[in-house]
């Protein structure tokens, strides 16, 4: 499981390092939502952390986890924060392009990152 180097953390997430450690060990965290880059669709996706415990995601983890949030609403707030940063930095709301420019080694090489949320 890969994590974005400047991981976005929701305001109510306490002890994010502990949450990351539990994600890597596939431990239950029913309150946690994960914002991840999906390499197949080349978009950001919001996953409930319990979904990542399924065998499919253990074998095929998301491309890169870019954010953590307590609850779905906070996950969308984190995506909104990423969009604002992207707009301020590049003048466009192309989130994947913005994120891959900041941390290119965690996004799959050879793919054009033109799709967005």
Protein Blocks (a to p, Z undefined) as FASTA:
>chain_A
ZZdfklccdfklghkllmmmmmmnopacfkbccddddfklopacdddfklmmpmklmmmg
cfbdcbdcedjklmmmmmmmmmmmmmmmnopacfklmmmmmmmmlpcehiacfbcZZ
